[in-house]
Amino acid sequence: MEDEQSIILNTHRYVKQLMAVGLTEAQAEAQIEIFIHFISDKLVTKQSLKETELVLKRDIKELETKLETRIKELDNKLETRIKELETNLGSQMKLLEKEIIIKLGGMMVIGITVLGAMIKFL
């Protein structure tokens, strides 16, 4: 209500100022009406700001919740994938270890065989 009164007082003073520079009262009032028509949709009240603030706070909270949920999902997927890779790597290392043991064993057999043959010929 206070805002409306200040607008009414300002418009009345504006009409007086327009009349003082030579406009008729009808012209001044018409100009004021046109001006108010153009700015009325642009005026913001404390209530509309409060409503907008509440909507924005709610939207931000929803986004935070969605982001937290998405981050947890991605974290769980990442942990699962890391465990899978660790398991896979462990299995591959065991296979490589077996292959190395077999190859080393084969090399030892060949070495002993060669050594035995050399001793036989000497």
N, C-alpha and C positions, 0 to 999 in steps of 0.2 A: 504494500500500500504506500509505503514511504517513497519507493521508486516512482510509482505512478504520479504522486503529488509533485515530485520534483520535475517530472516530464511536463505536467500540466503547467506549472509555473514557468518553466523554460519556454514552452510554446507560447504562452501568453506574452512573455517579455519579447519573444522573437516577432510575434505579430506587431507589437508596439514599435519595435525597431524598424520593421519593414514599412509600416505606415509612416514613420518619421522620415523615411527617405523617399516618400512619394507614392507608395502603392496604396491602393484602396484597401479597406478592411477585408473585402471579399477576396481580393487578389492575395493578400497576405495569408488569410485563412486557407485558401486553396493551396498555396505553396506549402504551408505547414502540413496540411493533410497529405499531400503527395510525399513530402519528406518522411512523415511518420509511417506511411504505407511502405515505403522502401526500407526503412530501418527496423520496422516492427518484427520482421522475421529474423533479423540479425541480433536482436537484443537477447541477452543471456540473464537469467535470473539466478539467484542463489540456489533456489530449489532445483532448477534444471542442471546447474553445475554439480550439486550434491548427487542427483540421480545419475548423472554421467560418471561421476567419481565411483559410485557404488557399482555400476555396470562394469567399469574398467577394472576395478579391484576384483570383481567376480571373474571376469575374463582372464585376468592375470593369474589368479589362483587356479583356474581350470587348466591353463597352459602349464603352470608349474607342476601340477599333478600329472598331466599327460607326459611332460618331459621326464619327470622322476620315474614314472612307470616305464617309459621307453628306455631310459638309461639303465634301469634294473634289468629289463629284458635283454638288452645288448650285453650287459655285463655277464649275465647268466650264460648267454650264447658264447661269449668269448671264453669264459671259464671252461665250458664244456669242450670247446674246440681246442683249447690249450691242453686239457687232459687227454683228448684224443691224440693230439700230436705227440705228447709225451709218451703215451702208450705205444704208438706207432714207432717212435724213435727208439724206445727201449727194445721192442721186438726186432727192429732192424739191427740194432747193435748186437743183440744176442746171436742173430744169424751171421753177422760179420765175424764175431768172435769164434763161432763154430768153424766157419770157412778158414779163418786164419790158423786155427788149431790143426785142422785137417791138412792144410798146405804145409805148415811147419812140420807136422808129423811125416808127411810125404817126403819133404826135403831131408829130414833126418834119416828116413829109411834109405833114400837114394845115397846120402852121404855115407852111411854105414856100409851099404853095399859096395860103393866105390872104394871105401877104405879097406874093406875085406878083400876085394879083388886085388887091390894094390899090394896088400900084405901077402897074398897068395902068390903073386908073381915075383915077389922079391925073394 
